[in-house]
Amino acid sequence: MTEQFTTSRTTPRPTRTAAVLLGATLLTTGLVAGVYFAFAVAIMPGLGHVDDRTFIDVLQQVNKRIENPVFFACFFGAPILGVISIVRTRKLGLTEANRWIIAGVVLAFVGMLITMGGNIPLNNKLKDAGDPARITDPAKLREDVENTWIAWNIARTLAATAALATLTRAVHILSRTTRTS
């Protein structure tokens, strides 16, 4: 079953709801991918040119500040909205769009798992080291964290970007499918 998708008053509510859910999934996924991308192309390369204590201090400060309601709403909201979107499009019989949404949600979950299993333990290692001014061997701590953190960040950036691409495809399919009925 396909339904017309427009912004007019004739757009059936179920399809409009599916489109809004998918749009919110796309937006939150894109914001998370953007955070990871910013780390990959600007923040970590910039920190590559500072001394060890500054590197540790800045990452400790960033890690404290990123734990906030706005980031968490996107980080956890993207896959939650994605799952709801999967259920909604499945009920509407929008099989092709649904497949792309599933792929996007799986990729978003991969990005989350990489973050939780790779980056966060390294963030905790930095946090547990305490005040950067009092760390006995900041060069060793940096050596233990930096390159591995960057590698995990690249992996999650790729997963989140792929999630964004698949969700964009789902939006296109949903729009095309519902316009042709």
Secondary structure, DSSP 8 states (H G I E B T S, - for coil): ------SSTTS-HHHHHHHHHHHHHHHHHHHHHHHHHHIIIIIHHHHTTS-HHHHHHHHHHHHHHH-SHHHHHHHHHHHHHHHHHHHHHHHTT-HHHHHHHHHHHHHHHHHHHHIIIIIHHHHHHHHHT--GGG-S-HHHHHHHHHHHHHHHHHHHHHHHHHHHHHHHHHHHHHHHHHH--
